[in-house]
Amino acid sequence: MSNSYCPKNYSGDSYGMVILRTAFAQSYNTPAIRLFEKTGVETSFKYLDAFDFRKVSKKDHHTSSAIDGFEYGMSPLELTNAYTSFHDGNYQPARAITKVTDQEGKVLYKWKDRSKEIWNKRTVAKMRQLLNETTLSGTARKAYFPTDYVGGKTGTTNDVKDMWFVGLTANYTTGVWMVRDKPSNLQSIYSHSPHLLIWKDISQTAE
């Protein structure tokens, strides 16, 4: 860890040596920082180039970005779009309206997006294992329900003003972000995991 930056885990505890699967599932901060530093800041950010994160800039190229220390960060839609790449390795942004036709069915406008391969099959398989483990034994256990596949990742700001969950089923990717209109601490409802329950309700209905 760099001399000028020394993050702690959310609980304040130290866990010693842990395997990556456990660190990911339990959202431990310190292993994420170590992995980020081992990979390298510039190499790590190179992986984000394909995802159209409009507000990610050079100003974010620092160690704390490993645990979401971005200046502006990503929108819920941008982040959810990126997670779709963990279905099969391909990325294509979501569109609320895919095309416009006239009353005869003639296409007046259609998006020309083409999916692009981001991850190889080996990387996708490993990520799906990690995401699945988070819903089985980690911070997203309340999001789990029996189906072909469930996986995802939680996120919480230091002062619990934001609660995130982006998750996948076999067919859908859904993101939930909880915050007050005037940002303030959500600790009073944190233990109830409303973001996970909302995601689970949406996903079960969709399935």
Backbone torsions as a table, in degrees:
resi	resn	phi	psi	omega
1	MET	NA	144.1	-178.6
2	SER	-68.0	153.9	-177.1
3	ASN	-65.1	-26.8	-174.9
4	SER	-94.1	-4.3	-177.2
5	TYR	-138.1	118.4	-177.1
6	CYS	-137.8	84.3	-177.9
7	PRO	-74.1	162.1	175.4
8	LYS	-119.1	162.4	173.3
9	ASN	-73.9	157.1	-175.9
10	TYR	-54.5	-40.3	-178.0
11	SER	-75.0	-16.3	-175.1
12	GLY	86.8	-5.8	-178.0
13	ASP	-87.1	160.5	171.0
14	SER	-109.8	140.0	-172.4
15	TYR	-115.1	3.5	-179.7
16	GLY	67.6	-149.7	179.8
17	MET	-77.8	124.4	176.6
18	VAL	-132.6	154.2	176.6
19	ILE	-77.0	158.2	-176.1
20	LEU	-59.5	-38.5	-179.2
21	ARG	-59.6	-42.8	178.7
22	THR	-68.1	-44.4	-179.9
23	ALA	-59.3	-42.6	179.9
24	PHE	-67.1	-49.3	-176.4
25	ALA	-62.7	-35.0	-176.9
26	GLN	-95.3	2.8	179.1
27	SER	56.7	44.6	175.5
28	TYR	-73.7	133.5	-176.9
29	ASN	-78.2	-43.1	-171.6
30	THR	-63.2	-41.3	176.2
31	PRO	-64.0	-33.8	178.1
32	ALA	-62.7	-40.9	178.0
33	ILE	-64.8	-44.2	-179.2
34	ARG	-63.0	-42.5	179.6
35	LEU	-65.2	-40.2	179.3
36	PHE	-62.0	-44.6	-179.7
37	GLU	-68.2	-34.8	178.7
38	LYS	-67.4	-39.5	179.2
39	THR	-72.1	-37.0	-178.4
40	GLY	103.3	138.1	-175.9
41	VAL	-60.2	-50.8	-175.2
42	GLU	-66.2	-40.5	177.7
43	THR	-63.5	-43.1	-179.8
44	SER	-61.6	-45.1	-178.8
45	PHE	-70.2	-24.1	178.1
46	LYS	-60.8	-32.7	179.5
47	TYR	-66.8	-21.4	-178.1
48	LEU	-84.3	-13.9	-174.0
49	ASP	-57.6	-32.8	-174.7
50	ALA	-76.1	-10.8	-168.0
51	PHE	-99.9	6.2	173.7
52	ASP	59.2	37.5	174.9
53	PHE	-76.5	103.3	-169.2
54	ARG	-66.8	-30.0	-174.1
55	LYS	-104.4	4.0	174.3
56	VAL	-79.4	127.5	-175.8
57	SER	-138.3	-179.2	178.5
58	LYS	-59.7	-26.8	179.6
59	LYS	-63.4	-20.0	-178.4
60	ASP	-89.2	-1.1	-176.6
61	HIS	-79.5	71.9	177.5
62	HIS	-147.4	168.3	-170.0
63	THR	-62.2	-37.0	-175.3
64	SER	-66.4	-14.5	177.5
65	SER	-66.4	-16.9	176.3
66	ALA	-62.3	-25.0	178.0
67	ILE	-124.0	42.6	172.7
68	ASP	69.0	38.0	176.2
69	GLY	-90.7	43.7	-179.7
70	PHE	-79.4	154.5	178.1
71	GLU	-66.2	-47.6	178.6
72	TYR	-119.4	-31.0	175.7
73	GLY	81.4	-158.8	-178.1
74	MET	-114.3	150.6	174.6
75	SER	-76.7	159.5	176.9
76	PRO	-55.4	-38.8	179.6
77	LEU	-67.9	-43.5	179.7
78	GLU	-60.9	-43.7	-178.2
79	LEU	-67.2	-42.0	178.7
80	THR	-65.1	-41.3	175.1
81	ASN	-54.8	-45.4	-177.8
82	ALA	-62.7	-38.0	-179.0
83	TYR	-67.6	-20.2	177.1
84	THR	-61.7	-22.1	-179.4
85	SER	-68.2	-13.9	178.5
86	PHE	-86.7	5.6	170.8
87	HIS	-76.9	-55.2	-177.0
88	ASP	-141.0	10.5	178.9
89	GLY	94.5	-6.6	-177.1
90	ASN	-103.6	150.3	-178.7
91	TYR	-126.3	133.8	172.9
92	GLN	-150.6	125.9	-176.4
93	PRO	-64.1	147.0	177.8
94	ALA	-74.7	147.2	177.2
95	ARG	-130.1	127.9	177.9
96	ALA	-66.6	-38.7	176.3
97	ILE	-118.8	115.8	-175.6
98	THR	-86.5	-28.6	177.1
99	LYS	-160.9	161.8	178.0
100	VAL	-124.6	129.8	178.9
101	THR	-124.4	161.4	172.6
102	ASP	-87.7	-176.7	-173.9
103	GLN	-68.9	-15.9	176.0
104	GLU	-90.2	-3.7	179.7
105	GLY	93.6	3.3	178.1
106	LYS	-71.2	131.5	-178.2
107	VAL	-74.4	119.1	177.4
108	LEU	-91.5	-33.0	177.8
109	TYR	-154.3	141.6	176.8
110	LYS	-149.6	136.1	176.3
111	TRP	-62.1	142.4	-179.2
112	LYS	-106.3	25.7	179.0
113	ASP	-62.6	141.1	172.0
114	ARG	-124.5	135.3	179.3
115	SER	-66.6	147.0	178.5
116	LYS	-128.7	142.7	-178.8
117	GLU	-75.9	126.7	179.9
118	ILE	-107.5	-46.7	-175.2
119	TRP	-119.4	147.6	173.5
120	ASN	-81.6	170.1	-174.3
121	LYS	-61.2	-35.8	-179.6
122	ARG	-65.4	-43.5	178.2
123	THR	-64.3	-44.0	179.5
124	VAL	-59.7	-44.5	-179.2
125	ALA	-61.0	-41.6	179.7
126	LYS	-68.0	-42.0	179.2
127	MET	-64.3	-40.2	179.7
128	ARG	-64.8	-33.4	175.1
129	GLN	-64.9	-44.9	179.9
130	LEU	-64.7	-44.4	-179.9
131	LEU	-64.5	-39.7	178.4
132	ASN	-65.5	-42.1	-179.9
133	GLU	-60.7	-33.4	179.1
134	THR	-62.7	-33.5	179.2
135	THR	-85.9	-19.1	-179.9
136	LEU	-87.2	-43.4	-173.6
137	SER	-134.6	0.4	-173.4
138	GLY	-108.0	-147.8	-172.6
139	THR	-74.0	-8.5	-177.6
140	ALA	-113.9	28.0	-177.5
141	ARG	-58.7	-33.9	-177.9
142	LYS	-72.3	-9.3	177.6
143	ALA	-88.1	-15.1	-173.4
144	TYR	-70.9	142.5	168.1
145	PHE	-149.8	152.3	-176.4
146	PRO	-67.6	119.1	177.1
147	THR	-164.7	-176.7	-175.7
148	ASP	-60.7	-40.5	179.7
149	TYR	-156.7	137.0	170.2
150	VAL	-138.3	131.5	176.3
151	GLY	-158.0	157.3	179.2
152	GLY	177.2	-175.3	-178.2
153	LYS	-143.2	133.2	176.6
154	THR	-90.3	163.4	174.8
155	GLY	-154.2	139.5	-179.0
156	THR	-144.1	134.5	176.1
157	THR	-75.0	161.1	-175.6
158	ASN	-55.5	-39.8	-177.6
159	ASP	-96.1	14.7	177.5
160	VAL	53.1	41.4	173.1
161	LYS	-88.1	-17.5	179.9
162	ASP	-132.3	141.5	172.6
163	MET	-131.5	125.9	-175.4
164	TRP	-119.7	150.0	162.6
165	PHE	-153.2	125.7	172.4
166	VAL	-119.0	124.1	-175.4
167	GLY	-138.6	162.8	-178.3
168	LEU	-123.8	145.6	162.4
169	THR	-114.6	-171.1	-179.8
170	ALA	-63.6	-27.5	-172.4
171	ASN	-117.9	-18.6	-171.3
172	TYR	-134.5	155.8	170.4
173	THR	-124.4	128.7	-175.0
174	THR	-135.4	138.0	176.5
175	GLY	-119.1	138.6	177.7
176	VAL	-126.2	128.1	177.5
177	TRP	-126.3	124.2	178.7
178	MET	-112.9	127.9	178.1
179	VAL	-159.4	150.7	175.5
180	ARG	-81.0	154.5	177.7
181	ASP	-54.3	-42.7	171.5
182	LYS	-106.9	99.6	-171.6
183	PRO	-48.1	127.7	176.6
184	SER	-154.6	170.3	-173.2
185	ASN	-63.4	134.5	-179.5
186	LEU	-108.5	17.4	-175.5
187	GLN	-56.4	-32.4	-176.4
188	SER	-64.2	-23.5	179.5
189	ILE	-114.2	-0.5	-173.9
190	TYR	-58.2	-43.2	-176.1
191	SER	-65.9	-20.8	179.0
192	HIS	-82.1	-11.5	177.7
193	SER	50.7	53.3	-177.8
194	PRO	-61.0	-32.1	179.3
195	HIS	-64.0	-35.4	178.6
196	LEU	-73.1	-39.1	-179.3
197	LEU	-68.8	-36.8	176.0
198	ILE	-63.7	-46.1	179.1
199	TRP	-60.1	-45.3	-178.9
200	LYS	-61.2	-42.9	180.0
201	ASP	-62.9	-46.2	178.4
202	ILE	-60.3	-46.6	-173.6
203	SER	-70.0	-41.0	178.2
204	GLN	-64.4	-38.7	178.7
205	THR	-65.3	-41.0	-179.4
206	ALA	-67.0	-36.3	-178.5
207	GLU	-70.2	NA	NA
